[in-house]
Amino acid sequence: MSVLVIAEHDNASIKGATLNTVTAAVACGGDVHVLVAGHNAAAAAAAAGQIAGVAKVIHADAPGLAHGLAENVAAQVLAIAGNYSHILFPATASGKNVAPRVAAKLDVAQISDITKVIAADTFERPIYAGNAIATVQSADSVKIITVRTTGFDAAAATGGSAAVETAAATADAGKSTFVGSEIAKSDRPELTAAKIIVSGGRALGSKEKFDEVMTPLADKLGAALGASRAAVDAGYAPNDWQVGQTGKIVAPQLYVAAGISGAIQHLAGMKDSKVIVAINKDPEAPIFSVADYGLEADLFTAVPELVKAL
């Protein structure tokens, strides 16, 4: 029995979500193989071979795979799917785009967002915004799985010595083309990879106040900036800062929530953080139920004082 991990990469390096997915794959049992589908991606394939726990890297290289278009990557996965009992994707935008296509073509049920491997056919996944954990057992001959990366430690990026094997690339499906991308540039760490996150909520009142109060704290801590859905909907922060069930799922070493009441949808996105600090003037705010440290105070006073103290 072999397990296939679909690597997330930029054709030059392997992204962190792949390392967490490899840990989940190792727990499934059997040899772990990694598929690197890209264009001029030899460096990424070599990096995948260094990951601890990986037995083999399969490298498929073609222009149609350069940008990870879902139709082409799914076809590449399907071309080798017959060799595997489990196929694992990170539960990222890319993984969630490809995995359902593969599951549909193989006529099996997808098991989404797993947080624990109990046995080769049994997994845990959160439901009801993380308020309950479902135990799912699958009798499908091949398990198509997306992995909630915050549920698994990252595999070591070095220490492995897997052989890189070249696979024939599938033809371009011709159903979609890459037109272009506008990538936001930031000196801050990427939200899902940051070790420290500072998040603001609707209580900040305006984009100007959000920037004035939260940015100095993030600068002091070297943190990524996040926001609640209410703050994003009100225009205080951009969409890609949203933390929560409909935003990004994060689990940093330190999560600071200022002016966030702690709606269940927000808690679902950050409650696995190692240390949670909440600042809110409402003593009944739900955020205090998950916080390791809670400060009942006006954030407009407390946050600047915290910045000064740091």
N, C-alpha and C positions, 0 to 999 in steps of 0.2 A: 504494500500500500504506500503510495507516494502522495504528497501534498504539494499543491502548486500555489505560490504567492505571486500575485500580479504587482510588480514593482511600480511605485510612483516615483517619477524622476524627471529631470529637466534635460535629458540627453547627455549631461556631463557628470551629474552626481545623483545619489539616491536620496530621496526625501525621508524625513524622520518617521513619517507614518508607516513606511515600509518596515522599519525595524520593529515596531510594536506588532505589526501583522505577522512577522516571522516568529515572534515569541508565541503567538496564538497557534501558528502552524505547527511548531515543535510540540505543543501540548496535544495536538490531534494525533500524534504518533506517526511513525514512518519517516522516510526521507523527505526533506524539504527542498523543493526546487523553486527557483525564482525566474519568472519570465520578465525580461527587459525588452519591451517592444518600442522601438524608436527609430531615429535616423541619425547616423553618425554618433551612435550612443555607445561606442566601445568603452569609453571611460566609465559610464554608468554601469555597464555590465561587469567591468573589472571591479568596481566598488562593491557591487552586489556579491561578487565572489569572496570578498573579504568579511562578509557578515557572519558572525559566529552562529553555527547551527545549520547553515545552508550547505547542502550536499552537491547541488549542481545549479548552474545558471544557464538559462536558455536565452540566447540573444537573437532576436528577429529585427532586421534592419531594412527599412525601406522608406522612401520619401513620404508615402501615405501614412506612416506611423509617427511622423515627426512631431505632431502636435496633440497626440493622444485622442484623435477623433474616435468617438465611441463605436461607430459602426465598424471601423477598421480594426480597432483593438479587440472588439468582441469576436470578429472573424478570426483573428490570430489566436485568441484563446481557444475558440472552438476547434481550431485545426489540431490542437494537441490535447484537448480535454479528455479524450478517451484513455489517456495514460494515468489518470488521477482519480482518487476517491474523494478528495476535497479540493476546492478551488477558493482561495481566500483573497479578498480585496480590502484595502483600508476603507472605512466608512467615511470617505471624503467626497467632495463634489465629483471628482473623477471616478472613484470606485463605485459610487452610487449611480453613475451614468452608464457604466459598462456592465456591472453585475446583473441587473435585471434582464438585459438583452441575452446574456449567456444562459441564464436560468430558463428563460422562455424558449430559447432554441433547443435546450436539452430537455424541456418539458419536466422540470423539477421545481420544487418550491425553494425560494430564496430564504435563507435564515439571516435576518438583518440585525446589525448592531450588537453582536455578541460581546459580552463582558467577561465570560468565563467558559472554559472548556471543561466539562465534567467527565466526558468520555468521548470516544471517537464519533459517536452518533448523538451526543447529548450536550446541550449548551444552555447557558443562561443569557437572557437579554432583558433590558428594562422595558416596561410598558407603563402606560398612564403617567407619562412625564417622569418616569423613574420612581413613582410611588410604589410600584410592585415589580417584582422580578419574575419573569416567566421562565420555566424550564422547558426547553423544546427538544423533543427527540425526533430524529428524522430517519426514515427507512429508505430514502432515495439512494440510488446506487452511487450518485455523485452529489456531494453537498456543496452548494454555492452559498458562500458566507461573506457578509461584510463585517468587519471587525471595528468595534468602537475602540480607538487607539488608547483612550485614557484608561481603559480597563486592563491594559497589559503593559508591563515594563518593556522598555526598548531593548532589543537584542544588541550585543556589542557590535559596533560597526567594523571592528578589526579583530583579527584572530582567526578568521576562517580562511580556508584555502580551496574553495570549490572550483572545479573546472568550468570553463565557459564554453558552451557548445552552441554552434550556429545552427539556427533553424531557418527553413525556407519561409520567406515573408509571404503572406497572402496578398492577393491582388487588391488594389484600391477599390473599395465598394462603389465609389462614385456617387454616393448619396449625400455627401456633405463635403464642403471645402473650408479650409482655414483662410479667413479673410484678413484678420489682424487682431491685435490686442493692445489695450491701453493699461499698462501696469502702473499702479500707484507706487511711487518711490517713497520710502520712509527710512529714517535712521533708526527707528525703533524695531525691536524684535517682532517677528510675525506672531500674531495673537495665539494661534494654536501651539506654537513651539516655545512661547515665552515662559521663563521660570517665575517671573513676577508680573502680575496684571493688576492694574488700577482701573476700576470701573466706576462710572457715574450714572446716576439715575435722573428721573424726571424732576426731583426736588431741586436740581441745579437751576432750573427756570429758563435758561436761554443758552444758545451756543456760545455767546461771549463769556458767560459765567462758567460754562463747562470748561472752556479753554483756560480761563483765568485761574480757576481753582484746581482743576485736575492735572493740567500739564506740568506745573512745577513739581507736584508730587511724583508723577511718572518720571520726570527728569532726574529727580534726586535718587529714585530707586532703580533707575535704568530699566523701567518697566514698559510693557506694552499697554496701550490704552484700550479699554473696553467700555461697553455701555449696555444699559437695559433696553429692551424693545421699546418701552415708553419714551426713553430719551432719543432713540433713533427715529421713531415715528414723529416725534416733535421737531426733528431737524437739528438736534443738538450735536449729533455725531453721525458719521457716515455708516451705511449699512454693514460694511465689512468689520465694524467694531462690535456688532451685536453679539452678546453672549446669551445663550439660552436654547430652549427646545427648537425654536425656529431660526436660531443663529448658529454660533459656533460652540461646540462642546470643548471645554478646557479643563485642565487639571494641573495648574502650576504649583510651584512650591509655596507661593504666597499669593493670595487673592484679597485685594482691598476693595470693599464695596462701600461707596459713599453716596448717601441719599437714595439707596435702592431698597424698596420695601421688602422685596424677596418673594414676588409672585412665583407660584409653582413652576411656571415655564422657565423663569430665570434660574431657579435653584437646580433644575434639571441639567443646566449647562455648566454649572460650576461647583456643585456640592462635593465632587471628588477631589477638589483642591486640597493640598496637604495642610495648609494653615489658612483659615478664613478670618479676616478682620472686617467688622461691620461698623459703620458710623451712621447713626440715624437718631433723630430726635424723638421718634415714636417708640416708646418702650414695648409696644405690642407688635412691632414689625416682624413678620415671619423670618426675615433674614437672620435674626438673633438665634433662631432655633438651630441653625447649622453653623453659626459662627464659633470659632475657637476663642476669639476675643471680641467683645462688643463694647462700643462706646456710645452711650446715650447722650448725644450732644448735637448742636447745630453745626452742620458740616462747614458752613461759611466761616465759622470760628475755629473749629477743630482741625480742619485740613491745613490751613495756613500755619497754625501752631505746630502741627506735626512736621511740616516742611522745615520750619525754623529749627526744630529740635534735631532734625536729621542733618 
